[in-house]
């Protein structure tokens, strides 16, 4: 950094020959940076892993050099490619399904898995917007289009394929086109076959509420399961197909603490009688609001218990309740840790799951007999955040400090890695250090510290990285989410270029329990999580290897929001920042259920929690980047901020990606954005003394 500072001063002093030399050196440095980032972004990244029920076959989506394809492995052997895509055009592949015998594969091309009813993304600006399309691949060769739609699911005998398109259910023979059998109001967001194939349970989002529908395959009609005013989700049939369990949840009203009410219940529906009973409602207190991702649904054990996620102890655990004696549930996974995914063995007697047992900053795969002792499957040096079953084999999605997300398969008690990724030749990474520091109100904050290579001279410029979500957790490794896998490699790249980088797991994130995730006055209710970001900058400023006047911040989405708060409130501490698709005005026009006075106070709090509320104090330069087809954060949020910064003469650089979504879908756009950011920080922070 000192050498770079010399060249900046030389050019500023008018030494033209030195400027030419600097320009040549700068061009070479830019070329080297482009090559490094291109190679890192091109690393294979696996996602959407699924296994066959009765065969040791696993399938997943692999993104390599920006191109997505479906990969298949048998018993952990060398994988083969089941699709033939060749372009980095941003078209998602997702929704994988395997027939029980593994002989037929289905997947979805196009569409938006996070916004099923929205227009499909088109970041490549193709002549026709690529709508979600279900493909079927038989015996690894013939690729057949079954129709427009998503959520493909094979019948238990593998002969039929069902999938959804908005509010329509389509069914056809596996390997042929499907036809619509019923259409209802809303968007189908999940579907599941009964064990004997006579019913299909549908989860239907109707905006203000959601309902469970049952499609009768024999009679050809749709029955609704005790519809109410709540959010009905996660339907799953008993092993004999006679009962259907599901969750009915509600969102707590504004200004109501979740622990003061009872906002979800576990229901049991009898298909023969058509009667529904509330099996169990959690007591007031911790866990009285439902929390659980799609990988944390309901499962039935062989002895008639239902497994479900619950935060009754303040930690997200897998618990069991007996349908014949629905007393207080018994939790199976260890306390003081959270679970991110789980599966039952084929016989319903063993439990496999991913959890941060023993160390909240590290995730491993575990196995146990129901109510039995816990055994680790994966090593401490890797992170395991998702798993599935493949005909008795256990497949785990893992990452490490040098390996992107990839499946590891436990086959016949032996560990196999079908396609192990590796860092590109000539590139090495630092080992991130897990660090802790206190915020001003006493929260213990976890982070990962990336240091420049040994032997480089300081003090160094520094950066705080803030993730989005906000329900996320960064780890000292590549992340299993594509967005944060890219952020990890960027933080490593910044460290290799002489920056000290601190990635912050601020309050409202996951992995540290209910009280941390649901901390008071976060976001629009008071932006209390910014205290953790401020504490991170103070931690960096106190380090002897950091130049205190050269601290910056970068982040995306909720991280962009926090970066905006940092620059607006503390420009004296944060000298520059990069804000990817952040929220800058948190105000909402109205809050149903609040009185006029309560609405006024809520609006005032939202305003004070917004970066633009402190725009008068914003002096540091900022880089703004946003895709203009963002369906998560309005593009206008960045337009508004740019206008307000211009009006006050604040230095800013802004870029838009026409047609891109919130999470950029094309590798070339990530590369371009990261190059913009690197040059921006070199310009405003890189001349550390």
MOQUI-V636460 format. One record per helix or strand of 2 or more residues. SS is the DSSP state (helix for helix, strand for strand). FROM is the first residue (numbers start at 0). LEN is the number of residues. If there is no record, write none. Layout:
BEGIN
ss: (SS | SS)
from: (FROM | FROM)
len: (LEN | LEN)
END
This chain:
BEGIN
ss: (helix | helix | strand | strand | strand | strand | strand | strand | strand | strand | strand | strand | strand | strand | strand | strand | strand | strand | strand | strand | helix | strand | strand | strand | strand | strand | strand | strand | strand | strand | strand | strand | strand | strand | strand | strand | strand | strand | helix | strand | helix | helix | helix | strand | helix | strand | helix | helix | strand | helix | strand | helix)
from: (1 | 15 | 44 | 56 | 66 | 79 | 92 | 103 | 132 | 141 | 149 | 159 | 167 | 178 | 186 | 198 | 209 | 220 | 230 | 242 | 257 | 263 | 274 | 298 | 304 | 316 | 324 | 338 | 349 | 363 | 374 | 382 | 392 | 405 | 413 | 432 | 443 | 459 | 481 | 499 | 513 | 522 | 529 | 545 | 557 | 575 | 595 | 610 | 620 | 634 | 651 | 666)
len: (11 | 26 | 7 | 8 | 8 | 2 | 6 | 6 | 6 | 7 | 5 | 6 | 6 | 5 | 7 | 7 | 7 | 4 | 7 | 7 | 3 | 7 | 7 | 2 | 6 | 6 | 7 | 6 | 6 | 6 | 2 | 8 | 7 | 6 | 3 | 6 | 7 | 7 | 15 | 6 | 4 | 3 | 12 | 11 | 12 | 5 | 13 | 7 | 7 | 13 | 6 | 18)
END
